[in-house]
């Protein structure tokens, strides 16, 4: 990985930060994306001077596009994109752009950031897109008539739907990238002791999270699948697959439905286009 350029979202905690550390040790030029400046500063302090960072709240499409533009100004190439940012929300929340938070952060951010950087990835081929999903996708379904869950919201329902969307996105992307030299794969890191579900839900959620996740595997163990998909030479041409830290695993049949993948792609494009129009001044 020496001199490879790697962009990692959700890189100030947990799996994202551990992946950044390991890649940095291997000689990669790591670019972190996080929303908290203090945590970014702390993360950078533990990395080599090569490492750089972008501050952005990826639950907002305008911020996703700005982060992509900032990265473009920073680097002429991108060898690995690790879409890792995500969270779970105990109560239904809506972003300032008017989108349910789980859908916005866990799925739309992956879709738009990857799309904004796809030409850089192709120009840097061989390159890789790594999508952090979850075994929660096995319990998920896309609520086509109400993906933002205006009715019957629960954290598990929203989270599982977003993680299923992650796998479907990775598979649809892999199909589009066939022959380009860019691969796209999704992964389940394992039940990891991280801060997911706590950082935006307050101190009580933080306490519950620590109690629930204390039996989880270490962050180092949970980063195995991410590192393998980002670096393993044996996977250089493997694309459109789902992995755990133990190896490849078959995804939920619904995630493999090409028609559903294309429906999700069109829905996501619609969101991205609408929010782009919303972000532009009226004069434009």
C-alpha positions, 0 to 999 in steps of 0.5 A: 500500500506504499504511496497508495491514496486511501479515503476513509469516511467515519475515520475518527472512531472504531473501524475507520480509525483502526483501518487508517492506522494500519494503512498508514503504517503500511505507507499509504497516504490516508485521508480521513473524513469526519464531522468533529474537528477535535476528533479529527485532530486527535486521529491525525495526532496518531498518524504519520505526517502524510495523513490528511483530513476533511471535515464534513457532516456526511448526513448532508448531501451538500457536505458530501459534495463539498468533501468530494471537491475538497478531496479532488483539490487535494489529490489527483488519484484515489486508489481505495475508497472506504465508505465506512461512516454510519450510525443508528438513531434511537429516535427518528431524526431529520437532517437540515436537508429534510431527509431521515438521518439513517437513510441520509448518512448510512446510504445516500452518503455512500452513493453520492460520495462514490459517484462524485469520485468515480472518475478518479477511481477509474483513472487510478485503476486498479482501484477499490471501493469498500462498503461497510455494511452489516449482518443486519442487512439479513433482517432488512427490507427496503420500504419502497413506499416509505424509505424514510420511515415516517410511519413505524420508525424503529432504529433496527428497522431503519438501520437494517434497511440502510445496511441492506441498501449498502449491499445492494449499492455495492453489487449494482456498482460492481456491475457498472464497473465491470472491466474498468479495473475498479472493484466494489465489495461490501462487508460485515465487520462483526459485532464490534465494540465501537461507538455506533449508536451512541455518538448522536443519541446522548449519554443514556444511549452511550451507556446502553451502547457500552452495555450491549457492545461490551461482549463484542469483538475488538476493533482490531479484529473487526477491521480484518474484513475492511483491510482485506478488501482494501489491500489483499492482492488475491482480491484485486479482481474480485467484485460484487461480493459480500465478506465477513472477517472469516471470508466471503459469505452469501448476501441476503437473496433480496440484496442479489435481486438485480431489478431491486438494485436498479430500483434502489439506484434510480431512487438514490439518483432521484434523492441526489438530484433533488437535494442538489437542486435544493442546495442551488441558489434560485438564480441558478 
